[in-house]
Every structure is written in C-alpha cells, then in structure tokens.
Amino acid sequence: MVARNYATNGGELDIAAFRRGVLAFVEVKTRSGESFGTPAEAVDAAKRARIKNAAAGFAYEQIQNGLLPVYSPLLKRQINRRVKKRRFDVAEVFMTRDLEVLDIVMHENEF
C-alpha cells in the first residue's frame, strides 16, 4: 500500500497500492445488506470521475519521471519504482449489522 485516504484537490483516494509495476487506485465500498444495491453499484459515473481526478492529482504529486517512491520492507527504506500501468479497482466489503466482515470481493480493472 502506497497511500490510504489520500486527499488531493481532485478528491480522495481510499487506497493507492503498487505491485510489480502496477499502480492500483482502489475504491472501498461497504454494505451490511443489499437493500441499496451491491457495494460496487455505488460507484457510479460521477464517483468514477471523482476517483479519476483524485488519481490524476496523486500521480502529479507523487510520480516523478515515471518513478513512484515506495517503501521496501525488505530493504527497510524507500526506493523508486517505475509505474508501467495504472488501473482502477473496487473492493466490496460485505458486513453484518454488527460490523463483522463476512466477505471481501476485489474487482480489478473495474473502470
């Protein structure tokens, strides 16, 4: 994970994660029932546009010459990694009314 609850002028990102050259922007949606639809259905066109604007702000602020600073637990220091691809994911978190997590479903390349 590179960032969590990252705020820019364009909006807020729930999670920015990096692995093997892929920078993923993850929108996390939680529901305790489906009376309002699935969590992923809550990410409508307007929400997607806000996430894309926030991702553009994140890239502008964090990526220098195609390189993203990432903390390496193995080296115990920050290193620069080349961003080869960006994608937008949605994480659906299904919970009970008592806030117990029942399931987490990841949708990669959702938009």
C-alpha positions in Angstrom: 0.0 0.0 0.0 1.4 3.4 -1.0 -1.3 5.6 0.4 -4.6 5.4 2.3 -7.3 8.1 2.4 -5.1 10.3 0.2 -6.7 13.7 -0.4 -5.9 15.9 -3.4 -7.6 18.9 -5.0 -9.4 16.4 -7.3 -10.9 14.3 -4.5 -9.9 11.5 -2.2 -8.5 8.0 -2.9 -9.3 5.2 -0.4 -6.2 3.2 -1.3 -3.3 3.5 -3.7 -1.3 0.3 -4.0 1.7 -0.7 -6.0 2.9 -4.1 -7.1 5.1 -5.3 -10.0 4.9 -2.0 -11.9 1.1 -1.6 -11.5 -0.3 1.3 -9.6 -3.9 0.5 -8.5 -6.4 3.0 -7.2 -8.9 1.1 -5.0 -12.3 2.4 -4.1 -13.6 0.6 -1.0 -17.3 0.2 -0.6 -19.0 -1.4 2.4 -22.6 -2.7 2.8 -24.4 -4.6 5.5 -27.1 -5.6 3.2 -28.1 -5.3 -0.5 -31.3 -3.2 0.0 -29.4 -0.3 -1.6 -27.6 -2.5 -4.1 -24.2 -4.0 -4.1 -21.2 -2.0 -2.9 -19.8 -1.9 -6.5 -23.0 -0.4 -7.8 -22.5 2.6 -5.6 -19.5 3.5 -7.7 -21.5 5.4 -10.4 -20.2 7.5 -13.3 -19.9 10.6 -11.2 -18.0 8.8 -8.4 -15.7 7.2 -11.1 -14.9 10.7 -12.5 -14.0 12.0 -9.0 -11.7 9.0 -8.4 -10.0 9.5 -11.7 -9.5 13.2 -10.9 -8.0 12.2 -7.5 -5.8 9.7 -9.2 -4.5 12.3 -11.6 -3.8 14.6 -8.6 -2.0 11.7 -6.8 0.1 11.0 -9.9 1.0 14.7 -10.3 2.1 15.0 -6.7 3.8 11.6 -6.2 5.3 10.4 -9.6 8.5 12.0 -10.7 9.9 11.0 -14.2 7.7 7.9 -14.2 9.0 6.8 -10.8 7.0 6.3 -7.6 8.6 6.3 -4.2 7.6 3.0 -2.5 8.7 1.7 1.0 10.5 -1.6 0.8 10.1 -3.7 3.9 13.0 -5.9 2.7 15.4 -3.1 2.4 13.8 -1.1 5.2 13.9 2.1 3.2 12.1 4.0 0.4 13.0 3.2 -3.2 11.8 4.5 -6.5 9.8 2.1 -8.7 8.7 2.6 -12.3 5.0 2.8 -12.9 4.2 0.7 -16.0 0.4 0.6 -15.7 -2.4 2.2 -13.8 -5.8 0.6 -13.0 -8.9 1.3 -11.1 -10.3 -1.3 -8.7 -13.3 -1.6 -6.4 -13.2 -3.6 -3.2 -16.6 -4.7 -1.9 -16.8 -5.3 1.8 -19.8 -7.2 3.0 -20.6 -6.9 6.7 -23.2 -7.9 9.3 -25.2 -5.2 11.0 -22.8 -5.7 13.9 -19.9 -4.7 11.6 -18.4 -8.2 11.4 -16.7 -8.7 8.0 -18.4 -11.5 6.1 -16.6 -11.3 2.8 -14.3 -9.0 0.7 -14.6 -9.2 -3.1 -12.0 -7.4 -5.3 -12.9 -6.2 -8.8 -9.7 -5.4 -10.7 -9.8 -3.0 -13.7 -13.4 -2.1 -12.8 -13.3 1.1 -14.8 
